[in-house]
Every structure is written in C-alpha cells, then in structure tokens.
Amino acid sequence: MKVCFKCKIEKSLDMFYRHSYMTGGYLNKCIECAKTDIKNNYRVNRRNPAWMEKERARGREKAKRLKYDTKLYRKNNPEKYKAHSKVSNAIRGGKLKRLPCRVCGADRTEAHHFDYSKPLDVYFYCVRHHRRIHKFLTYLEQKKQ
C-alpha cells in the first residue's frame, strides 16, 4: 500500500506507475492523478508551438530508441557484442588501457574495431571522430554496392 501525494488516498501498488528511480520503485502519485496532470498540462500548453514541437520531438526520440533494441542488436550482431564485451572487461581488468583520441587527443574516448575477429585490436577515438569514421565506412560500403 502507498499514499498518493496528490489525492492523499492510500492505494495498492498496482494503482501506481513503476518508476525505477523512485524510492520503493513506484511513482509517488497514483495513475489517476498522473493522467489528470497530463491532461491538464496538455490543455494549458497545447496552443504553445514551442511546447508542441518539444512533445513531438520526444515522440520521435522514443520511436528511435525502440528501433534500436539492445537485445535485438545483441542477437543480430553476436560477434560485435562479444568484441565490445571483451574490450570493456579488458579495460576494467587493467589488461587494456584507454588511450586519448588518435586524431585530437581528447581524454574521453571510445574503442573502435576495424576487425571484430580481433576483439582487443582497437583504436581509441573521441565521440566526434568515432562517428566520422563510421559515417565514412558506411559511405564506402554504399559506394561498393
């Protein structure tokens, strides 16, 4: 049982949304109060173009996240997943040292595999340059076809 902070009524846990960041694992307001707040917020802000665009963008981002499901990625790319795991474990275990970006020297780097059959043969790049490499490799693949 839990008390909703909005309506102050004690209700069973199945009347609350799950929320992993909240203490106890549930939102502090009941489902009914949460839905009422959402409706009121929409009614107040629906004529505000900036708010509407922000809401649309949130929807697009959610759709994009659902498209790239982690479990599905792991299932479809077992070799890549194993290589990523081996690099992560080697860095954590001290067998592999994270180096600065090969292009700009930035400290915050990501490991890049040119060949996934050699999981610990990696180059370190900052996010910006890592994305550029992937973009270039995608371009080369498309050009081949």
C-alpha positions as CSV (number, residue, x, y, z in Angstrom):
1,M,0.0,0.0,0.0
2,K,1.1,3.5,-0.8
3,V,-0.3,7.0,-0.3
4,C,-0.7,9.3,-3.3
5,F,0.8,12.7,-2.6
6,K,-1.8,14.4,-4.8
7,C,-5.1,12.9,-3.7
8,K,-3.8,11.8,-0.2
9,I,-5.6,8.4,-0.6
10,E,-3.9,5.1,0.3
11,K,-4.0,2.7,-2.6
12,S,-2.5,-0.6,-3.6
13,L,0.8,-0.6,-5.5
14,D,-0.9,-1.7,-8.7
15,M,-2.6,1.7,-8.8
16,F,0.9,3.4,-9.2
17,Y,3.2,3.5,-12.2
18,R,6.5,1.7,-11.8
19,H,9.5,4.1,-11.7
20,S,13.0,2.7,-11.2
21,Y,14.4,6.0,-9.9
22,M,11.9,6.5,-7.1
23,T,12.3,5.0,-3.6
24,G,10.3,1.9,-3.5
25,G,10.2,1.5,-7.3
26,Y,6.9,3.4,-7.8
27,L,5.9,6.9,-8.7
28,N,4.6,8.9,-5.7
29,K,1.3,9.8,-7.4
30,C,-1.4,7.3,-8.5
31,I,-2.2,6.5,-12.1
32,E,-5.4,8.6,-11.9
33,C,-3.7,11.7,-10.7
34,A,-0.8,11.3,-13.2
35,K,-3.3,11.0,-16.1
36,T,-5.2,14.1,-14.8
37,D,-2.0,16.1,-14.6
38,I,-1.1,15.1,-18.2
39,K,-4.5,16.1,-19.5
40,N,-4.3,19.4,-17.7
41,N,-0.8,20.1,-18.9
42,Y,-1.9,19.4,-22.5
43,R,-4.9,21.6,-22.1
44,V,-2.8,24.5,-20.8
45,N,0.1,24.1,-23.3
46,R,-1.5,22.9,-26.5
47,R,-1.6,26.4,-28.1
48,N,2.1,26.9,-27.3
49,P,4.0,26.0,-30.5
50,A,7.4,25.5,-28.8
51,W,5.8,23.1,-26.3
52,M,4.1,21.1,-29.0
53,E,7.3,20.8,-31.0
54,K,9.1,19.6,-27.9
55,E,6.4,16.9,-27.4
56,R,6.7,15.8,-31.0
57,A,10.5,15.6,-30.7
58,R,10.1,13.4,-27.6
59,G,7.8,11.1,-29.5
60,R,10.4,10.8,-32.4
61,E,13.2,10.1,-29.9
62,K,11.2,7.4,-28.3
63,A,10.5,5.7,-31.6
64,K,14.2,5.9,-32.5
65,R,15.1,4.3,-29.2
66,L,12.6,1.5,-29.7
67,K,14.0,0.8,-33.2
68,Y,17.4,0.1,-31.7
69,D,16.5,-2.5,-29.1
70,T,19.6,-3.7,-27.2
71,K,18.5,-7.4,-27.1
72,L,17.8,-7.4,-30.8
73,Y,21.2,-5.8,-31.5
74,R,23.0,-8.5,-29.5
75,K,21.0,-11.3,-31.2
76,N,21.7,-9.9,-34.7
77,N,25.4,-9.0,-34.0
78,P,26.9,-11.7,-31.7
79,E,30.5,-11.1,-32.9
80,K,30.3,-7.4,-32.3
81,Y,28.7,-7.8,-28.9
82,K,31.4,-10.3,-27.8
83,A,34.1,-7.9,-29.0
84,H,32.6,-5.0,-27.2
85,S,32.3,-7.1,-24.0
86,K,35.9,-8.2,-24.2
87,V,37.2,-4.7,-24.6
88,S,35.0,-3.5,-21.7
89,N,36.2,-6.3,-19.5
90,A,39.9,-5.8,-20.5
91,I,39.7,-2.1,-19.7
92,R,38.0,-2.8,-16.4
93,G,40.5,-5.5,-15.6
94,G,43.5,-3.4,-16.5
95,K,44.7,-5.5,-19.4
96,L,43.8,-2.7,-21.9
97,K,44.5,0.9,-21.3
98,R,42.1,3.6,-22.6
99,L,44.2,6.0,-24.7
100,P,43.5,9.6,-25.9
101,C,41.8,10.2,-29.2
102,R,44.2,9.4,-32.1
103,V,43.0,12.5,-34.0
104,C,42.5,15.3,-31.5
105,G,44.0,13.9,-28.3
106,A,40.8,14.2,-26.2
107,D,40.7,12.1,-23.0
108,R,37.1,10.8,-23.2
109,T,37.3,8.1,-25.8
110,E,35.5,5.1,-27.3
111,A,37.1,1.9,-28.7
112,H,36.8,1.3,-32.4
113,H,37.2,-2.1,-34.0
114,F,38.2,-2.3,-37.7
115,D,38.1,-6.1,-37.4
116,Y,35.7,-7.7,-34.9
117,S,37.5,-11.1,-35.2
118,K,40.4,-9.4,-33.3
119,P,38.5,-8.1,-30.2
120,L,41.4,-6.4,-28.4
121,D,42.9,-4.8,-31.5
122,V,41.2,-1.4,-31.1
123,Y,41.8,2.2,-31.8
124,F,40.5,4.9,-29.4
125,Y,38.6,7.9,-30.7
126,C,36.5,10.7,-29.2
127,V,32.8,10.5,-29.9
128,R,33.1,13.1,-32.7
129,H,35.8,11.3,-34.6
130,H,34.4,7.9,-33.9
131,R,31.1,9.0,-35.6
132,R,33.0,10.4,-38.5
133,I,34.8,7.1,-39.0
134,H,31.6,5.2,-39.0
135,K,30.0,7.7,-41.4
136,F,32.9,7.3,-43.8
137,L,32.9,3.4,-43.6
138,T,29.1,3.5,-44.3
139,Y,29.8,5.7,-47.3
140,L,32.4,3.3,-48.6
141,E,30.0,0.3,-48.2
142,Q,27.3,2.2,-50.1
143,K,29.7,3.1,-52.8
144,K,30.7,-0.6,-53.3
145,Q,27.1,-1.5,-53.9
